[in-house]
Structure formats: C-alpha cells, structure tokens
Amino acid sequence: MTRGSTRVALFAMTALMSVLVACDSTDGSQSGTTSTSDVSSEGTTSSTRMAFSEKMITVGAQRLRVQVADTQEERALGLMYRETLESFDGMLFVFEDDSTARFTMSRTLIPLTIGFYGADGDSVTQVDMEPCDDAPNRCPVYKSSGAYRYALEVAKGRLPGGGLTP
C-alpha cells in the first residue's frame, strides 16, 4: 500500500468509526457511544499510529501523564487493541459541551476504570470496565450517572480520588 493510499484508508476508517459513534444532539448534549479504540491505516491495530496529543493533568493530588482524545475521531479510536497503556497513565476524553455519551470496551484488551468529570473538574462518577473482544453491539455499555465534560480512562483500580484539573 502506498503512503497516499494508506492515508486514504485511515481517513475512510475514521469516517466509518465517526458514523458508528455519531452524537445525538436532540437535547443539546452529546450522546451516543464512544469506543476506546485505535485502528491503524494498514487494517491492523497499533496505538502508536494515531497521533494523540499528550498532557500532564492533576486528579486529586496526583499528576498523570495522559494522551488526549479531543476530536470525535480520536474519541472513537481511544484505547482499543492496546495491550498496555505504554508510558502513559491513561487517556483523557475531552468534549466541547456537556456530554452523556456512553463508552464500550469493544476490542479493548486492558481492564480500565473510567472517571467522569464536570466542566468544573468535579467528579461525577467512576466505573470499572472489563475488556470485551467482541463487536460493539455485543459488549456492555458504560455510562456516567450525569452529564460530564471530561472522561479519564486509567488502568483498573488506578483512578485517584478527587477532582480533575486538565
């Protein structure tokens, strides 16, 4: 596959994933399902092929190094297919507005804990999530107990208590 056709394939896959996790804005908030995934342009999977930005954040009193998913395409790709978090503490999903989007662990290999945080950084809820190597429609769906602006996924049991300072 040439470099140009590889980019076209990645664009097509990203567009397809975007359609699958499209947001329903009927109530003014984002809803839908966000999958923690990462699909490379070769049809194989690799967390290193998607160029997520990196950021240091604080949760409670603990500093964390995270990758940031702040576009719909990045949120759709997330942590799918990774066997480790590599050198990161987790992934921060950032939404433009308050969201009620649900998450699935479809094709996600690492048990995770997800924390949901409001625009002010206050904790809304946290949920432990188990790997599911099946299709999205056959995996459990995880949701927040209320609207949130940020979702932080870390290795299961490793989410610090307290508020989030992005």
PALUM-845976 format. One record per atom (N, C-alpha, C): atom name; residue in three letters; y, x, z; residue number from 0. Coordinates in steps of 0.001 Angstrom, whole numbers, plus 524288, in hexadecimal, padded with zeros to 5 digits. Each point is the difference from the previous one (the first is absolute). Layout:
! residues N
(CA, ALA, (Y, X, Z), NUM);
...
//
This chain:
! residues 166
(N, MET, (7FB73, 80350, 80000), 0);
(CA, MET, (8048D, 7FCB0, 80000), 0);
(C, MET, (804D1, 80382, 80000), 0);
(N, THR, (803C2, 7FEE9, 7FCA9), 1);
(CA, THR, (804BD, 8032C, 7FFD8), 1);
(C, THR, (8038F, 7FE8E, 8048F), 1);
(N, ARG, (803C2, 8035A, 80121), 2);
(CA, ARG, (803A0, 7FF0D, 8044F), 2);
(C, ARG, (802F6, 7FAD8, 7FF37), 2);
(N, GLY, (801B8, 7FEF3, 7FB18), 3);
(CA, GLY, (802C9, 7FB27, 7FED7), 3);
(C, GLY, (7FC99, 7FB3A, 800CB), 3);
(N, SER, (7FB1F, 80033, 7FE2F), 4);
(CA, SER, (7FC94, 7FB7C, 8009F), 4);
(C, SER, (7FE58, 7FF58, 805B0), 4);
(N, THR, (7FFD2, 8044A, 802E8), 5);
(CA, THR, (7FEDD, 7FFB2, 80592), 5);
(C, THR, (80453, 7FCFC, 802C8), 5);
(N, ARG, (804DC, 80126, 7FEA8), 6);
(CA, ARG, (80467, 7FD36, 80265), 6);
(C, ARG, (7FFF0, 7FA41, 7FE8B), 6);
(N, VAL, (7FEB6, 7FECB, 7FB20), 7);
(CA, VAL, (7FFAE, 7FA8F, 7FE4C), 7);
(C, VAL, (7FBB6, 7FD33, 8030D), 7);
(N, ALA, (7FB89, 80293, 800BC), 8);
(CA, ALA, (7FBB0, 7FDA2, 802F3), 8);
(C, ALA, (801A4, 7FF04, 805A3), 8);
(N, LEU, (802C1, 803BC, 80266), 9);
(CA, LEU, (801D7, 7FF50, 8055E), 9);
(C, LEU, (803D6, 7FB79, 80044), 9);
(N, PHE, (8039B, 7FFA3, 7FC3B), 10);
(CA, PHE, (803C2, 7FBBD, 7FFE5), 10);
(C, PHE, (7FD33, 7FAC0, 7FF8E), 10);
(N, ALA, (7FC1B, 7FFB3, 7FC83), 11);
(CA, ALA, (7FD1F, 7FB24, 7FF42), 11);
(C, ALA, (7FD1E, 7FE7A, 804FA), 11);
(N, MET, (7FD96, 803CC, 802AF), 12);
(CA, MET, (7FD2C, 7FEE7, 804DC), 12);
(C, MET, (803D1, 7FE2C, 8042F), 12);
(N, THR, (80480, 80292, 80055), 13);
(CA, THR, (803EE, 7FE81, 803DC), 13);
(C, THR, (801F6, 7FA81, 7FEEF), 13);
(N, ALA, (800F4, 7FEB8, 7FB08), 14);
(CA, ALA, (801C4, 7FAC4, 7FE9A), 14);
(C, ALA, (7FBE4, 7FBF2, 80183), 14);
(N, LEU, (7FB0C, 8012F, 7FF09), 15);
(CA, LEU, (7FBC9, 7FC68, 80168), 15);
(C, LEU, (7FFD8, 7FF35, 805E2), 15);
(N, MET, (80063, 80445, 802FF), 16);
(CA, MET, (7FFEF, 7FF96, 805B6), 16);
(C, MET, (804AE, 7FCCE, 801DE), 16);
(N, SER, (80481, 800AD, 7FD7A), 17);
(CA, SER, (804AE, 7FD18, 80180), 17);
(C, SER, (7FF2A, 7FA2C, 7FF45), 17);
(N, VAL, (7FD6A, 7FE8B, 7FBBA), 18);
(CA, VAL, (7FEEA, 7FA7F, 7FF0C), 18);
(C, VAL, (7FC5E, 7FDE7, 80430), 18);
(N, LEU, (7FC27, 80313, 80182), 19);
(CA, LEU, (7FC30, 7FE47, 803E2), 19);
(C, LEU, (80260, 7FF36, 80557), 19);
(N, VAL, (80431, 802D4, 8013D), 20);
(CA, VAL, (80267, 7FF89, 80528), 20);
(C, VAL, (80585, 7FDD3, 7FFA0), 20);
(N, ALA, (800F0, 7FCE0, 7FC05), 21);
(CA, ALA, (8053D, 7FDD1, 7FF2B), 21);
(C, ALA, (801CC, 7FD0B, 804D5), 21);
(N, CYS, (80506, 80050, 800E3), 22);
(CA, CYS, (8024C, 7FD7F, 80499), 22);
(C, CYS, (80180, 7FA65, 7FEBE), 22);
(N, ASP, (7FF14, 7FC85, 8039C), 23);
(CA, ASP, (80199, 7FA98, 7FF9E), 23);
(C, ASP, (80505, 7FF77, 80314), 23);
(N, SER, (80455, 7FED9, 7FD59), 24);
(CA, SER, (80508, 7FFCE, 802AB), 24);
(C, SER, (801EE, 7FA70, 800B0), 24);
(N, THR, (7FC7B, 7FC45, 8006B), 25);
(CA, THR, (801A0, 7FA94, 80074), 25);
(C, THR, (802FB, 7FEF2, 80504), 25);
(N, ASP, (7FEFB, 802F3, 80434), 26);
(CA, ASP, (802DD, 7FF28, 804E3), 26);
(C, ASP, (803F1, 8044F, 80103), 26);
(N, GLY, (8011C, 80343, 7FC13), 27);
(CA, GLY, (803D6, 80426, 80097), 27);
(C, GLY, (7FDB9, 804F9, 80241), 27);
(N, SER, (7FB18, 7FFE9, 8019E), 28);
(CA, SER, (7FD98, 804BE, 80211), 28);
(C, SER, (7FBAF, 801B7, 7FC55), 28);
(N, GLN, (7FE87, 804E4, 80072), 29);
(CA, GLN, (7FBD4, 801F0, 7FCB1), 29);
(C, GLN, (7FACE, 7FEA7, 80288), 29);
(N, SER, (7FC7D, 7FDE6, 7FCF6), 30);
(CA, SER, (7FABC, 7FF09, 801E9), 30);
(C, SER, (7FC48, 801E0, 7FBDA), 30);
(N, GLY, (7FB1F, 7FF16, 800B9), 31);
(CA, GLY, (7FC24, 801FF, 7FC65), 31);
(C, GLY, (7FC74, 803AE, 802EC), 31);
(N, THR, (7FD12, 80311, 7FD2B), 32);
(CA, THR, (7FC6B, 803A8, 8026C), 32);
(C, THR, (8012F, 80570, 7FE13), 32);
(N, THR, (80072, 80395, 80397), 33);
(CA, THR, (800D2, 80570, 7FEAC), 33);
(C, THR, (7FAFD, 802E3, 80130), 33);
(N, SER, (7FE21, 802DC, 7FC2F), 34);
(CA, SER, (7FB3F, 802F1, 800C9), 34);
(C, SER, (8016C, 8059F, 80114), 34);
(N, THR, (7FD12, 8028E, 80340), 35);
(CA, THR, (800F0, 80589, 800F2), 35);
(C, THR, (7FCC1, 802F7, 7FC0E), 35);
(N, SER, (8026E, 8019A, 7FBB6), 36);
(CA, SER, (7FCF8, 8023D, 7FBCA), 36);
(C, SER, (802BD, 8048D, 7FD6D), 36);
(N, ASP, (7FD12, 802EB, 7FCE3), 37);
(CA, ASP, (8022B, 8044A, 7FCFC), 37);
(C, ASP, (7FC82, 800EE, 7FB51), 37);
(N, VAL, (801E5, 7FED2, 7FB61), 38);
(CA, VAL, (7FCDF, 8007C, 7FB41), 38);
(C, VAL, (8028E, 803F7, 7FC75), 38);
(N, SER, (7FD07, 803D6, 7FE3E), 39);
(CA, SER, (80233, 8040C, 7FC97), 39);
(C, SER, (7FFFC, 7FE37, 7FA5E), 39);
(N, SER, (8027C, 8030B, 7FCBE), 40);
(CA, SER, (80077, 7FEB2, 7FA7B), 40);
(C, SER, (7FAFA, 800DF, 7FCF5), 40);
(N, GLU, (7FC48, 8029B, 8022B), 41);
(CA, GLU, (7FB1A, 8010C, 7FD37), 41);
(C, GLU, (7FBDE, 7FBD6, 80112), 41);
(N, GLY, (80167, 7FBFD, 8030F), 42);
(CA, GLY, (7FC2A, 7FC0D, 80157), 42);
(C, GLY, (7FCDD, 801A4, 804C6), 42);
(N, THR, (800EB, 804C4, 801E6), 43);
(CA, THR, (7FDA3, 801B8, 804DA), 43);
(C, THR, (80419, 7FF65, 8043A), 43);
(N, THR, (7FEA5, 80154, 804B6), 44);
(CA, THR, (803BA, 7FF48, 80435), 44);
(C, THR, (80164, 80528, 80274), 44);
(N, SER, (804E7, 80071, 8015E), 45);
(CA, SER, (801DE, 804B8, 8028F), 45);
(C, SER, (8052C, 7FEE5, 80294), 45);
(N, SER, (80057, 800F3, 80508), 46);
(CA, SER, (804CE, 7FEF8, 802D1), 46);
(C, SER, (80442, 803CA, 7FE7B), 46);
(N, THR, (7FEB9, 80459, 7FD8D), 47);
(CA, THR, (803F1, 803DC, 7FEBE), 47);
(C, THR, (802AE, 7FEF0, 7FACE), 47);
(N, ARG, (7FE31, 7FC43, 7FCF4), 48);
(CA, ARG, (80251, 7FF0C, 7FAE2), 48);
(C, ARG, (8049C, 7FC4B, 80037), 48);
(N, MET, (80093, 7FCF5, 8040F), 49);
(CA, MET, (80481, 7FC93, 8009C), 49);
(C, MET, (80400, 802F5, 80338), 49);
(N, ALA, (804B4, 80052, 7FE24), 50);
(CA, ALA, (8040A, 80320, 80297), 50);
(C, ALA, (8030C, 7FCB7, 803EA), 50);
(N, PHE, (7FDB1, 7FEF9, 8047F), 51);
(CA, PHE, (802BD, 7FD4A, 80430), 51);
(C, PHE, (803EC, 803BB, 80274), 51);
(N, SER, (80479, 7FDE9, 80198), 52);
(CA, SER, (803AD, 80350, 802E1), 52);
(C, SER, (7FDE7, 800C4, 80589), 52);
(N, GLU, (801FD, 803F6, 802A3), 53);
(CA, GLU, (7FE58, 8013D, 80555), 53);
(C, GLU, (804A0, 7FF70, 803AC), 53);
(N, LYS, (7FED4, 7FEA1, 804E3), 54);
(CA, LYS, (80430, 7FF24, 803C3), 54);
(C, LYS, (7FDF6, 800E6, 80581), 54);
(N, MET, (80362, 801D8, 80365), 55);
(CA, MET, (7FED7, 8003D, 80595), 55);
(C, MET, (8024C, 7FB16, 80279), 55);
(N, ILE, (7FCD2, 7FD3F, 80315), 56);
(CA, ILE, (801C9, 7FB54, 802B7), 56);
(C, ILE, (7FEAB, 80094, 805C3), 56);
(N, THR, (80206, 7FC79, 80327), 57);
(CA, THR, (7FEBB, 7FFF6, 80590), 57);
(C, THR, (7FDDD, 7FAA6, 8016B), 57);
(N, VAL, (7FBB1, 7FFF9, 802DC), 58);
(CA, VAL, (7FDD9, 7FB36, 8022B), 58);
(C, VAL, (7FF88, 800F3, 805D7), 58);
(N, GLY, (802D1, 7FCE0, 8030D), 59);
(CA, GLY, (8004D, 80110, 80596), 59);
(C, GLY, (8027B, 80551, 800B7), 59);
(N, ALA, (7FD3C, 80390, 8028F), 60);
(CA, ALA, (801F7, 8054E, 800D3), 60);
(C, ALA, (7FD56, 803F3, 7FC65), 60);
(N, GLN, (7FCC3, 7FE31, 7FC74), 61);
(CA, GLN, (7FCEF, 8038A, 7FCBD), 61);
(C, GLN, (8022D, 80065, 7FA72), 61);
(N, ARG, (80088, 804D3, 7FE10), 62);
(CA, ARG, (801A0, 800FA, 7FA97), 62);
(C, ARG, (7FB27, 7FFFC, 7FC8D), 62);
(N, LEU, (80069, 7FD82, 7FB76), 63);
(CA, LEU, (7FBAA, 7FFB1, 7FC50), 63);
(C, LEU, (801D9, 801A2, 7FA98), 63);
(N, ARG, (7FCA9, 802B5, 7FD3F), 64);
(CA, ARG, (80105, 80169, 7FA85), 64);
(C, ARG, (7FCF8, 7FC20, 7FCA8), 64);
(N, VAL, (802DF, 7FD06, 7FCCD), 65);
(CA, VAL, (7FD8F, 7FBD9, 7FCF9), 65);
(C, VAL, (80171, 80068, 7FA3F), 65);
(N, GLN, (7FCC0, 7FD9A, 7FCCD), 66);
(CA, GLN, (8015E, 7FF0B, 7FA9E), 66);
(C, GLN, (8027D, 7FA97, 7FFE9), 66);
(N, VAL, (803B0, 7FF35, 7FC63), 67);
(CA, VAL, (802E5, 7FB1C, 7FFCF), 67);
(C, VAL, (7FEB4, 7FD01, 7FB0A), 67);
(N, ALA, (7FE94, 7FB14, 800B0), 68);
(CA, ALA, (7FF0C, 7FC68, 7FBA1), 68);
(C, ALA, (8045C, 7FBF6, 80035), 68);
(N, ASP, (803F9, 800BA, 7FCA4), 69);
(CA, ASP, (8047A, 7FC7A, 80043), 69);
(C, ASP, (80127, 7FD1F, 7FAED), 69);
(N, THR, (7FC6B, 8004E, 7FC4E), 70);
(CA, THR, (80060, 7FCC0, 7FB4E), 70);
(C, THR, (7FB2B, 7FC8C, 7FFD9), 70);
(N, GLN, (8003B, 7FBDB, 7FCF8), 71);
(CA, GLN, (7FB7F, 7FC88, 7FFA9), 71);
(C, GLN, (7FB38, 802ED, 7FE03), 71);
(N, GLU, (800C4, 8037A, 7FC35), 72);
(CA, GLU, (7FB9E, 802FD, 7FDD9), 72);
(C, GLU, (7FDA0, 8039C, 80420), 72);
(N, GLU, (80351, 802AC, 802FE), 73);
(CA, GLU, (7FDFF, 8037C, 80414), 73);
(C, GLU, (7FD4E, 7FCED, 8044C), 73);
(N, ARG, (8023E, 7FB89, 8018B), 74);
(CA, ARG, (7FD7D, 7FCCB, 80410), 74);
(C, ARG, (7FAB9, 7FE08, 7FE1E), 74);
(N, ALA, (7FF86, 7FECA, 7FAF6), 75);
(CA, ALA, (7FAFB, 7FE2F, 7FDDD), 75);
(C, ALA, (7FBFE, 80460, 7FFFD), 75);
(N, LEU, (801AF, 804D7, 7FF55), 76);
(CA, LEU, (7FC61, 8046D, 7FFB4), 76);
(C, LEU, (7FE84, 8021D, 8055C), 76);
(N, GLY, (803B1, 800D4, 80369), 77);
(CA, GLY, (7FF0E, 80187, 8056C), 77);
(C, GLY, (7FBCE, 80415, 800FF), 77);
(N, LEU, (7FC4C, 7FEE5, 80373), 78);
(CA, LEU, (7FC1A, 803CA, 801D7), 78);
(C, LEU, (7FA7C, 7FF2E, 7FDD6), 78);
(N, MET, (7FF70, 7FCEA, 7FBFF), 79);
(CA, MET, (7FAD8, 7FEEE, 7FDDC), 79);
(C, MET, (7FD47, 804FD, 7FE24), 79);
(N, TYR, (7FAF1, 80054, 800E2), 80);
(CA, TYR, (7FC78, 80429, 7FE3D), 80);
(C, TYR, (80086, 8052D, 802F5), 80);
(N, ARG, (80388, 8007E, 80390), 81);
(CA, ARG, (8009B, 804EF, 802D8), 81);
(C, ARG, (7FBC4, 8008D, 8041F), 81);
(N, GLU, (7FE16, 804B4, 8008E), 82);
(CA, GLU, (7FC1D, 80117, 8040D), 82);
(C, GLU, (80296, 801F0, 804FE), 82);
(N, THR, (804D2, 801ED, 7FF8B), 83);
(CA, THR, (80311, 801B5, 80487), 83);
(C, THR, (805BA, 7FE98, 7FEFD), 83);
(N, LEU, (80320, 80096, 803FE), 84);
(CA, LEU, (805A3, 7FF55, 7FF56), 84);
(C, LEU, (8028E, 80521, 7FE66), 84);
(N, GLU, (7FCC2, 803EE, 7FEFA), 85);
(CA, GLU, (801C3, 80539, 7FE98), 85);
(C, GLU, (80352, 80226, 8047B), 85);
(N, SER, (80478, 80236, 7FED4), 86);
(CA, SER, (8033A, 8024D, 80425), 86);
(C, SER, (803F6, 7FC1E, 80226), 86);
(N, PHE, (7FF88, 7FB0C, 7FE89), 87);
(CA, PHE, (803AD, 7FC0E, 801C2), 87);
(C, PHE, (7FDD4, 7FCFC, 804A4), 87);
(N, ASP, (8038D, 7FDBB, 8030D), 88);
(CA, ASP, (7FE63, 7FCA3, 80458), 88);
(C, ASP, (7FEF7, 7FA74, 7FE2B), 88);
(N, GLY, (8021C, 7FE8C, 7FB70), 89);
(CA, GLY, (7FF34, 7FABA, 7FE0E), 89);
(C, GLY, (8035E, 7FED2, 7FB54), 89);
(N, MET, (80074, 7FAE8, 7FEDD), 90);
(CA, MET, (8033E, 7FE2E, 7FBAE), 90);
(C, MET, (8037A, 7FB9C, 801F8), 90);
(N, LEU, (80509, 8006B, 7FEAA), 91);
(CA, LEU, (803D7, 7FC0F, 8016C), 91);
(C, LEU, (80127, 7FCA8, 7FB3A), 91);
(N, PHE, (7FF0D, 7FAEE, 8006F), 92);
(CA, PHE, (80136, 7FC46, 7FBE5), 92);
(C, PHE, (80551, 7FDA3, 8014A), 92);
(N, VAL, (803A9, 80081, 7FC68), 93);
(CA, VAL, (80553, 7FE24, 800D6), 93);
(C, VAL, (80113, 7FB85, 7FC41), 93);
(N, PHE, (801E5, 7FBA8, 8021E), 94);
(CA, PHE, (8014D, 7FB69, 7FCE9), 94);
(C, PHE, (805E5, 7FF46, 7FFF9), 94);
(N, GLU, (80226, 7FE21, 7FB9C), 95);
(CA, GLU, (805A5, 7FF47, 7FF73), 95);
(C, GLU, (80209, 7FBBD, 8039B), 95);
(N, ASP, (7FCE1, 7FBF6, 800CC), 96);
(CA, ASP, (80168, 7FB8B, 8033B), 96);
(C, ASP, (7FB81, 7FEFD, 803CB), 96);
(N, ASP, (800E3, 7FC7E, 803B9), 97);
(CA, ASP, (7FBBC, 7FE8F, 8037B), 97);
(C, ASP, (7FB72, 7FE07, 7FCBF), 97);
(N, SER, (7FB54, 80161, 801A2), 98);
(CA, SER, (7FB50, 7FED6, 7FCF9), 98);
(C, SER, (7FBD5, 7FD78, 80364), 98);
(N, THR, (7FCA1, 7FD1C, 7FD74), 99);
(CA, THR, (7FB4B, 7FDEC, 80278), 99);
(C, THR, (7FB32, 8018F, 7FCCD), 99);
(N, ALA, (8009E, 80400, 7FCAA), 100);
(CA, ALA, (7FBAB, 801CC, 7FCB9), 100);
(C, ALA, (7FB57, 8016A, 80372), 100);
(N, ARG, (7FB69, 7FEC3, 7FE16), 101);
(CA, ARG, (7FB25, 80134, 802C1), 101);
(C, ARG, (7FDA9, 804F0, 7FDAC), 101);
(N, PHE, (7FCC4, 802A4, 802F9), 102);
(CA, PHE, (7FD8F, 804D8, 7FE43), 102);
(C, PHE, (7FA21, 7FF47, 7FFBA), 102);
(N, THR, (7FD8D, 802B6, 7FC4A), 103);
(CA, THR, (7FA55, 8001D, 7FFA2), 103);
(C, THR, (7FE45, 805B1, 7FFE2), 103);
(N, MET, (7FB50, 800FB, 801C1), 104);
(CA, MET, (7FDD6, 8054B, 8000A), 104);
(C, MET, (7FC49, 800D5, 7FB63), 104);
(N, SER, (800AB, 7FCFE, 7FBEB), 105);
(CA, SER, (7FCB7, 80088, 7FB62), 105);
(C, SER, (7FFFA, 805A3, 7FE19), 105);
(N, ARG, (7FB5E, 8021D, 7FF7F), 106);
(CA, ARG, (7FF2A, 80552, 7FE16), 106);
(C, ARG, (802BE, 80425, 8034C), 106);
(N, THR, (800E1, 7FEC2, 804E7), 107);
(CA, THR, (80255, 803B8, 803A8), 107);
(C, THR, (7FBA3, 80227, 8036B), 107);
(N, LEU, (7FFC6, 8051A, 80083), 108);
(CA, LEU, (7FB8E, 8029C, 80279), 108);
(C, LEU, (800E0, 80172, 805B6), 108);
(N, ILE, (804D9, 7FFD4, 801D7), 109);
(CA, ILE, (8015C, 801D0, 8053E), 109);
(C, ILE, (80134, 7FB4B, 8037C), 109);
(N, PRO, (7FDAC, 7FF9C, 804A8), 110);
(CA, PRO, (8019F, 7FBDC, 8039B), 110);
(C, PRO, (805B2, 80100, 8019B), 110);
(N, LEU, (8032A, 7FBF3, 7FFE3), 111);
(CA, LEU, (80596, 80095, 80105), 111);
(C, LEU, (801E0, 7FC20, 80419), 111);
(N, THR, (8044D, 80157, 80282), 112);
(CA, THR, (80302, 7FC4F, 80322), 112);
(C, THR, (8052E, 7FF51, 7FD37), 112);
(N, ILE, (801AA, 7FB2C, 7FF6D), 113);
(CA, ILE, (80507, 7FEED, 7FD8A), 113);
(C, ILE, (803A5, 7FDA8, 80412), 113);
(N, GLY, (804B5, 80212, 80026), 114);
(CA, GLY, (80415, 7FDD9, 8035B), 114);
(C, GLY, (80424, 7FD8E, 7FC90), 114);
(N, PHE, (801C0, 7FB5D, 80180), 115);
(CA, PHE, (8041A, 7FD47, 7FD23), 115);
(C, PHE, (804F2, 80031, 80350), 115);
(N, TYR, (80481, 8011D, 7FD7D), 116);
(CA, TYR, (804ED, 800B6, 802CA), 116);
(C, TYR, (8045B, 7FCFD, 7FD3D), 116);
(N, GLY, (8036E, 7FDA9, 8031C), 117);
(CA, GLY, (80478, 7FD36, 7FDD3), 117);
(C, GLY, (80411, 803C6, 7FDE9), 117);
(N, ALA, (8040D, 7FDDD, 7FD8F), 118);
(CA, ALA, (80437, 80325, 7FDCA), 118);
(C, ALA, (802A4, 80356, 8042C), 118);
(N, ASP, (7FFF6, 7FE27, 804E0), 119);
(CA, ASP, (8025E, 802EA, 80451), 119);
(C, ASP, (7FC55, 8041E, 80248), 119);
(N, GLY, (7FB3B, 8005D, 7FDEC), 120);
(CA, GLY, (7FC31, 803D3, 801DD), 120);
(C, GLY, (7FC8C, 7FE17, 8046C), 120);
(N, ASP, (8011C, 7FB4D, 801FC), 121);
(CA, ASP, (7FCC1, 7FDE1, 8043C), 121);
(C, ASP, (7FA92, 7FEA5, 7FDF8), 121);
(N, SER, (7FC19, 80108, 80332), 122);
(CA, SER, (7FA9A, 7FEDC, 7FE94), 122);
(C, SER, (7FF26, 7FA1D, 7FFC3), 122);
(N, VAL, (7FD90, 7FE33, 7FBBB), 123);
(CA, VAL, (7FEA5, 7FA7E, 7FF6A), 123);
(C, VAL, (7FA5D, 7FF39, 801C6), 123);
(N, THR, (7FC70, 8032A, 7FDEE), 124);
(CA, THR, (7FA7B, 7FFB0, 8016E), 124);
(C, THR, (7FD31, 804C9, 7FDD4), 124);
(N, GLN, (7FB41, 800E3, 801C8), 125);
(CA, GLN, (7FCAF, 80408, 7FDB5), 125);
(C, GLN, (7FA7D, 7FDE9, 7FF88), 125);
(N, VAL, (7FD32, 801F5, 7FBFB), 126);
(CA, VAL, (7FAC9, 7FE0A, 7FECE), 126);
(C, VAL, (7FC95, 8049A, 7FE63), 126);
(N, ASP, (7FB34, 8002C, 80203), 127);
(CA, ASP, (7FC28, 803CF, 7FE25), 127);
(C, ASP, (7FD78, 7FDD4, 7FB14), 127);
(N, MET, (7FF3A, 8036A, 7FC22), 128);
(CA, MET, (7FDC3, 7FE5C, 7FAFF), 128);
(C, MET, (7FB50, 8037A, 7FEB8), 128);
(N, GLU, (7FBE8, 7FDA0, 7FDF8), 129);
(CA, GLU, (7FB38, 802C6, 7FEB0), 129);
(C, GLU, (7FF92, 800DB, 7FA19), 129);
(N, PRO, (7FDA6, 80460, 7FE62), 130);
(CA, PRO, (7FF41, 80106, 7FA67), 130);
(C, PRO, (7FCDF, 7FB9D, 7FD5F), 130);
(N, CYS, (8013A, 7FF29, 7FB15), 131);
(CA, CYS, (7FD27, 7FC21, 7FCDC), 131);
(C, CYS, (7FFCF, 80226, 7FA79), 131);
(N, ASP, (7FB51, 80149, 7FE28), 132);
(CA, ASP, (7FF94, 80268, 7FAD0), 132);
(C, ASP, (7FF16, 7FC01, 7FBB4), 132);
(N, ASP, (80100, 7FB14, 80127), 133);
(CA, ASP, (7FF12, 7FBD8, 7FC3D), 133);
(C, ASP, (80517, 7FE5D, 7FD57), 133);
(N, ALA, (7FF94, 7FC4A, 7FC75), 134);
(CA, ALA, (80488, 7FDE5, 7FD3A), 134);
(C, ALA, (803B2, 7FD57, 803DE), 134);
(N, PRO, (80523, 7FFF8, 7FECF), 135);
(CA, PRO, (803DB, 7FDC9, 8039B), 135);
(C, PRO, (7FECB, 7FA73, 801C4), 135);
(N, ASN, (7FDEB, 7FCC7, 7FC9A), 136);
(CA, ASN, (7FF0B, 7FA8E, 80171), 136);
(C, ASN, (7FB53, 7FF51, 8039E), 136);
(N, ARG, (7FD3A, 80437, 80141), 137);
(CA, ARG, (7FB88, 7FFA1, 8038A), 137);
(C, ARG, (800BE, 80339, 804E7), 137);
(N, CYS, (8049A, 8021A, 800D4), 138);
(CA, CYS, (80138, 80306, 804AB), 138);
(C, CYS, (8037B, 7FCCC, 8039E), 138);
(N, PRO, (7FFAF, 800FE, 80516), 139);
(CA, PRO, (8037B, 7FD3C, 803A2), 139);
(C, PRO, (805B7, 8010E, 7FEAD), 139);
(N, VAL, (80344, 7FC4B, 8015C), 140);
(CA, VAL, (8059E, 80080, 7FF46), 140);
(C, VAL, (80273, 80067, 8056B), 140);
(N, TYR, (8038F, 803BB, 800A6), 141);
(CA, TYR, (8028E, 800F3, 80501), 141);
(C, TYR, (805C0, 7FE92, 7FF83), 141);
(N, LYS, (80215, 7FD72, 8040A), 142);
(CA, LYS, (8056F, 7FE5F, 7FFB5), 142);
(C, LYS, (802B9, 800C0, 8053D), 142);
(N, SER, (8051B, 8000D, 7FFA7), 143);
(CA, SER, (8034B, 80075, 8049A), 143);
(C, SER, (80094, 7FAA6, 80292), 143);
(N, SER, (8014A, 80002, 804FB), 144);
(CA, SER, (800E4, 7FB0D, 802B8), 144);
(C, SER, (8055F, 7FDBD, 7FEC3), 144);
(N, GLY, (80337, 802FC, 7FD37), 145);
(CA, GLY, (80531, 7FE26, 7FE7F), 145);
(C, GLY, (8022B, 8035E, 7FBA7), 145);
(N, ALA, (804A4, 7FEA8, 7FE30), 146);
(CA, ALA, (80281, 802F5, 7FBCF), 146);
(C, ALA, (80123, 80594, 801D2), 146);
(N, TYR, (7FFE8, 8039A, 7FC64), 147);
(CA, TYR, (800D6, 80587, 80122), 147);
(C, TYR, (802CB, 80294, 7FB76), 147);
(N, ARG, (80229, 8049D, 800E2), 148);
(CA, ARG, (80288, 8030A, 7FBD8), 148);
(C, ARG, (7FCEA, 804F2, 7FECC), 148);
(N, TYR, (7FD31, 80207, 803F3), 149);
(CA, TYR, (7FD01, 804CE, 7FF6A), 149);
(C, TYR, (7FA68, 7FF0D, 801C6), 149);
(N, ALA, (7FC50, 8028D, 7FD53), 150);
(CA, ALA, (7FA89, 8000B, 801B1), 150);
(C, ALA, (7FE4E, 805BA, 80001), 150);
(N, LEU, (7FDAC, 801AC, 8043E), 151);
(CA, LEU, (7FE5A, 80573, 8008F), 151);
(C, LEU, (7FA1A, 80024, 800C1), 151);
(N, GLU, (7FD4E, 802AA, 7FC5A), 152);
(CA, GLU, (7FA59, 800B8, 80079), 152);
(C, GLU, (7FEE8, 80587, 801DC), 152);
(N, VAL, (7FCC3, 80068, 8040B), 153);
(CA, VAL, (7FE4D, 80507, 80225), 153);
(C, VAL, (7FA1E, 7FFAC, 800EB), 153);
(N, ALA, (7FD94, 8046F, 80127), 154);
(CA, ALA, (7FA6E, 7FFFA, 80147), 154);
(C, ALA, (7FF11, 7FC3A, 8048F), 154);
(N, LYS, (7FBB2, 7FD37, 7FFC5), 155);
(CA, LYS, (7FECF, 7FC07, 803EA), 155);
(C, LYS, (80074, 80235, 80587), 155);
(N, GLY, (802E7, 7FD2E, 80340), 156);
(CA, GLY, (800B6, 80184, 80576), 156);
(C, GLY, (80442, 80402, 800E4), 156);
(N, ARG, (802BE, 801A0, 7FBF8), 157);
(CA, ARG, (803EA, 80425, 8007E), 157);
(C, ARG, (805A1, 7FE18, 7FFA1), 157);
(N, LEU, (800E4, 7FAEE, 80037), 158);
(CA, LEU, (80549, 7FDF0, 7FF9A), 158);
(C, LEU, (802B5, 8006F, 80546), 158);
(N, PRO, (80439, 8030B, 80056), 159);
(CA, PRO, (802DA, 80065, 804F5), 159);
(C, PRO, (80283, 7FACC, 80156), 159);
(N, GLY, (800B6, 7FF0F, 8050B), 160);
(CA, GLY, (802BE, 7FB4C, 801B3), 160);
(C, GLY, (805DC, 800C7, 7FF78), 160);
(N, GLY, (802D0, 7FBB5, 7FFB3), 161);
(CA, GLY, (805AC, 80041, 7FFD0), 161);
(C, GLY, (8021D, 7FE76, 7FAB7), 161);
(N, GLY, (80524, 8005D, 7FF9A), 162);
(CA, GLY, (802A9, 7FE86, 7FB2E), 162);
(C, GLY, (7FFE8, 8044A, 7FBED), 162);
(N, LEU, (80185, 7FE8E, 7FB4B), 163);
(CA, LEU, (80001, 8037E, 7FB82), 163);
(C, LEU, (805A3, 8017E, 7FEB6), 163);
(N, THR, (800DF, 80506, 7FF39), 164);
(CA, THR, (804F1, 801E1, 7FDF9), 164);
(C, THR, (7FECE, 802B8, 7FADC), 164);
(N, PRO, (8011F, 7FD49, 7FBA0), 165);
(CA, PRO, (7FEAF, 8024A, 7FAEB), 165);
(C, PRO, (80386, 80498, 7FE87), 165);
//
